[in-house]
Amino acid sequence: GNVDNLHAQAAFYELDIRCQQMAEVFEEFSPDYVYHLAAQIDVRKSVEDPIYDADVNVRGSINLLELCVAHRVKKFIFASTGGAIYGSPEQLPADENCPPRPESPYGTSKLCVEQYVGLYGRLHRLNYANLRFPNVYGPRQTPHGEAGVCSILAGRMLAGEAPVLYGHGKPLRDYVYVDDIARACLLAMKKGDGVTVNLGSGKGVSVRQLFDVIQELTGFTGKPVMKDLRPGEVENIYITGDLARQVLGWSPEVSLREGLEKTVEYVRSTLTGTASSGA
């Protein structure tokens, strides 16, 4: 996230979810609903330093759960991962009945937090929803760093630089536009009590297919650099959205083409200095 994108009326506290000052925020606001989207999100970093990954993602989440119970929060909505929990399933798209077999500490920590969320539901009657995100993309996702393959591809191609396609462009992923994910999160406030659901499209798209569409949109004329997958990365994973349709009344509405057009437009505006900030 970026502080420049915050709504003018939003109160912002830059804190570590493991720290004691989190209690002061709960004391001040007494929230009815808590959306937990904070995490160590880098799969490669989780492989390099699993202790740090678990400390942030698991211990930090337990800290939040304890505060939610103490302040009688009405519902806890957790942003989990559908891309890292299932590992490499034999059958795709993966639904919620697929046995979780994470192949990275990051996926393992997310699965662990899901279990803690369910436990607090049983022990303390804390209402919750675990939402398993696919690959989320769209405007305001930075083209720099490790996350956000669509923005990274767009940023490099708009700059005239050859992007790297890990797995030689073959890995299949599920890409859902950020507005659709935000809508699912809002629906989960009032629907889907005590559930764990995928927020997928059920469609697998290769990284090479992404490259081809973004190449067309950017006018990039070069070729990508092909490399092997990195440690902890899954070859193919895409997930269903059928249960989310039943319990949340949700399904993705923005097509990949439309979403990529908006993403490329935004990245282009950041490179030319015309991007708008604020919600």
Secondary structure as the mmCIF struct_conf table of DSSP 4:
data_model
#
loop_
_struct_conf.conf_type_id
_struct_conf.id
_struct_conf.beg_label_comp_id
_struct_conf.beg_label_asym_id
_struct_conf.beg_label_seq_id
_struct_conf.end_label_comp_id
_struct_conf.end_label_asym_id
_struct_conf.end_label_seq_id
HELX_RH_3T_P HELX_RH_3T_P1 VAL A 3 ASN A 5
BEND BEND1 LEU A 6 LEU A 6
TURN_TY1_P TURN_TY1_P1 ALA A 8 GLN A 9
TURN_TY1_P TURN_TY1_P2 ILE A 17 ARG A 18
BEND BEND2 CYS A 19 CYS A 19
TURN_TY1_P TURN_TY1_P3 GLN A 20 GLN A 21
HELX_RH_AL_P HELX_RH_AL_P1 MET A 22 PHE A 29
BEND BEND3 ASP A 32 ASP A 32
STRN STRN1 TYR A 33 HIS A 36
HELX_RH_AL_P HELX_RH_AL_P2 VAL A 43 GLU A 48
HELX_RH_AL_P HELX_RH_AL_P3 PRO A 50 ALA A 54
HELX_RH_PI_P HELX_RH_PI_P1 ASP A 55 ARG A 59
HELX_RH_AL_P HELX_RH_AL_P4 GLY A 60 ALA A 70
TURN_TY1_P TURN_TY1_P4 HIS A 71 ARG A 72
BEND BEND4 LYS A 74 LYS A 74
STRN STRN2 LYS A 75 THR A 81
TURN_TY1_P TURN_TY1_P5 GLY A 82 ALA A 84
BEND BEND5 ILE A 85 TYR A 86
BEND BEND6 SER A 88 SER A 88
BEND BEND7 GLU A 90 PRO A 93
STRN STRN3 ALA A 94 ALA A 94
TURN_TY1_P TURN_TY1_P6 GLU A 96 ASN A 97
BEND BEND8 CYS A 98 CYS A 98
HELX_LH_PP_P HELX_LH_PP_P1 PRO A 99 PRO A 100
BEND BEND9 GLU A 103 SER A 104
HELX_RH_AL_P HELX_RH_AL_P5 PRO A 105 HIS A 124
STRN STRN4 TYR A 128 PHE A 133
STRN STRN5 ASN A 135 TYR A 137
TURN_TY1_P TURN_TY1_P7 PRO A 139 ARG A 140
BEND BEND10 PRO A 143 ALA A 147
HELX_RH_AL_P HELX_RH_AL_P6 VAL A 149 LEU A 158
TURN_TY1_P TURN_TY1_P8 ALA A 159 GLY A 160
HELX_LH_PP_P HELX_LH_PP_P2 ALA A 162 PRO A 163
STRN STRN6 VAL A 164 TYR A 166
HELX_RH_3T_P HELX_RH_3T_P2 GLY A 167 GLY A 169
STRN STRN7 LEU A 172 ARG A 173
STRN STRN8 TYR A 175 TYR A 177
HELX_RH_AL_P HELX_RH_AL_P7 VAL A 178 LEU A 187
TURN_TY1_P TURN_TY1_P9 ALA A 188 LYS A 190
BEND BEND11 LYS A 191 LYS A 191
TURN_TY1_P TURN_TY1_P10 ASP A 193 GLY A 194
STRN STRN9 VAL A 195 ASN A 198
BEND BEND12 GLY A 202 GLY A 202
STRN STRN10 VAL A 205 SER A 206
HELX_RH_AL_P HELX_RH_AL_P8 VAL A 207 THR A 218
TURN_TY1_P TURN_TY1_P11 GLY A 219 GLY A 219
BEND BEND13 GLY A 222 GLY A 222
HELX_LH_PP_P HELX_LH_PP_P3 PRO A 224 PRO A 224
STRN STRN11 VAL A 225 LYS A 227
HELX_LH_PP_P HELX_LH_PP_P4 ASP A 228 ARG A 230
TURN_TY1_P TURN_TY1_P12 PRO A 231 GLY A 232
BEND BEND14 GLU A 235 GLU A 235
STRN STRN12 ASN A 236 ASN A 236
STRN STRN13 ILE A 239 ILE A 239
HELX_RH_AL_P HELX_RH_AL_P9 ASP A 242 VAL A 247
TURN_TY1_P TURN_TY1_P13 LEU A 248 LEU A 248
BEND BEND15 VAL A 254 VAL A 254
HELX_RH_AL_P HELX_RH_AL_P10 LEU A 256 THR A 272
TURN_TY1_P TURN_TY1_P14 GLY A 273 GLY A 273
#
